[in-house]
Amino acid sequence: MLRKNPAMVQCFRSFVATHFAPETARNAVPKGHLVPYGSFETVPGKANALLVGDAAGLADPITGEGLGPAFQSAGLAADAIGAAIARGNPARAGQIYSSAIAKAMHRDLRVSRTARLLLFPRLLLPLAMRALRRDPSLVKEFLHILSGERRHGGFGRALVASFLRRRRA
């Protein structure tokens, strides 16, 4: 990321200098980590160790959005812990949680990862942007995903259908 955007650190420093006290700005140390979107853990829990949110790679591969998946996975983790304790076997939380995550989130993450392959590669990006400009229903579908109103399957199908319509025309 830094290689592709060498001004990132300067932009950070400028932001901090604009919005924080001078002492805070002088002492600010830029730190960051790549968000692991598109590469999620298929088994995010083992025994009583559960990975949630970004730690489990649950950020959305298209939007990069991670708070919603983090909250959702944290809720599923809490439920799994409660269920495992209720069964008298806390070490079973990982198995319960991994199953719940697979059921609730993995399909959408796979669809989003596939749609990302259609949207972001350098050769396909101009086609994807043209499709979005040409087909308002794609934009609407994408906004529904961003708002959490819909899942990714509809967007993936609509995107593929738009590409196919364009190729036939």
GUSELO-428700 format. One record per residue (C-alpha): x, y, z; residue in one letter. Coordinates in steps of 0.001 Angstrom, whole numbers, plus 524288, in hexadecimal, padded with zeros to 5 digits. Layout:
! residues N
XYZA...
END
This chain:
! residues 169
800008000080000M80AB28098B803A1L812058066D7F71DR805EE809C57EF18K8031E815EC7F738N8100381B887FC2CP8090F827EA800EBA800FA81FF680AB1M809BC8231A8165CV80A0583193812FAQ7FB2E8318E8117CC7FA1B82B4F81EEEF803388356A824F8R7FBC78407F81E77S7EED183B2C8237AF7F3FF839F483156V7FA0F84794830DEA7ED0684D3D82C78T7E4648465F8365AH7ECA18446184299F7F4D484C5784C0FA802C784F7E8477CP808E584689851B3E8004B83B3984D74T803C383DD683F3DA8126183E0E84236R8119E8311B8499FN8089682A0284029A80EA681DE083A56V807E18188582E45P804ED80A2482FD1K7FC4F8013582845G7F9DF7F39F8237EH7F3E67EE7281723L7E5EC7EA02818DBV7E5617DB8C8154DP7D93E7DC3A80CEBY7D6ED7D1638033BG7DE7D7C75A80B0BS7D60B7C30D81663F7D86A7B84782038E7CFF07AC8B81CE5T7D12B7A7CD82AF1V7D1DD7B43483346P7D03B7AD0284020G7D77B7A203846A3K7D44179D4985451A7D23E7A9AE85C2FN7D9DA7B2DA85315A7D11B7BA78849BBL7D5507C44B83F5FL7CBB47CF3083C47V7CB597DA4B83252G7D8017DD7E82B51D7DF5D7D32E8332AA7D7037C8FC82C35A7D8437D00F81F1CG7C9D17D37C81EEBL7CAF27E112818CBA7C3207E23C80C45D7CBAF7DF7A80046P7C4E77E9E27F800I7C2477F4F580164T7CCAC7F24D80BAEG7C20B7F489815DDE7C5937EDD48226BG7BD837F32482DAEL7B0F47EC31829DAG7B7AD7DEFC82850P7BF2C7E171834F1A7B2B07E3ED83C90F7ABC47D8828361CQ7B6F37CF2D838E8S7B8297D42B846E9A7A9C07D141848FDG7AB627C3A384363L7B75C7C1A384C0BA7AFB47C5AC85817A7A4A97BC6C8546AD7AE437B14685230A7B4E57B3A085F3DI7A7C17B3D186617G7A3627A76185F44A7B0237A05986267A7AF727A43A870B8I7A1217A04487163A7A50F792D186C38R7AFA3791EB87678G7BA82791B486C5CN7C0D979F2186A66P7CB117993686148A7C0287968C85782R7BE2D7A53F8553AA7C7997A540849ADG7C03379A9C84290Q7B2F37A0F984514I7B8377AE5084104Y7BEF77A969834A1S7B26B7A2D58305CS7AA6C7AF2583307A7B4067B7D482BA0I7B41B7AE8D82004A7A54E7AE8D81F9FK7A37E7BD33821B2A7AEE07C35E81A69M7B74D7BAC7811BEH7AE337BA1D80602R7AD697C8F280511D7BC177CA33806ABL7BE587C0747FB9DR7B4B87C78F7F2ABV7BAED7D49C7F60BS7C8967CF2E7F39ER7C4417CA3D7E640T7BD9A7D71E7E2E7A7CA277DDF97E6E9R7D1467D6407DC76L7C7DB7DC2E7D290L7C8D07E9FB7D7DBL7D6CE7ECF77DB84F7E0DC7E6F87D245P7E7507F1807CA08R7E1E07EBFB7BD48L7D4057EA3D7C261L7D2B37F68F7CA90L7CF0C7FF477BEEFP7C49A7F5577BADCL7BF5B7F4C27C8AFA7BED3803967C9C5M7B7E4804657BC96R7AE327FA107C10CA7AB81801B37CD81L7A98A80E587C5D1R7A1048079F7BBB2R798C27FF907C4FCD792D78072C7D05FP78D6A7FA817D609S79B727F61D7D8C7L79E2C802857E05CV7917A800ED7E7D8K794C17F2BB7EAF5E7A25B7F6CB7EF78F79CA0801537F859L793647F74A7FE3EH79F477EEF480198I7A65D7FA858079CL79A897FDA580FFES7996D7EF8381479G78BCE7EE2380E9CE78FBA7E3518053CR799BF7D8C6803A4R7A3E17D7A67F8D6H79D897CD287F089G794707D6907E996G79F897DFD67E646F7A8317D4E37E138G79D5B7CFB17D87AR799CD7DD567D3B4A7A80F7E07D7D0B8L7AA207D4007C8ECV79D357D6157C1B4A7A1427E4097BE5DS7AE597DF6E7B8FEF7A7AB7D4C67B103L79D7E7DE4D7AB8FR7A8827E76A7A77FR7B0097DC7F7A0BDR7A4007D81A79918R7A07E7E5E1794DDA
END
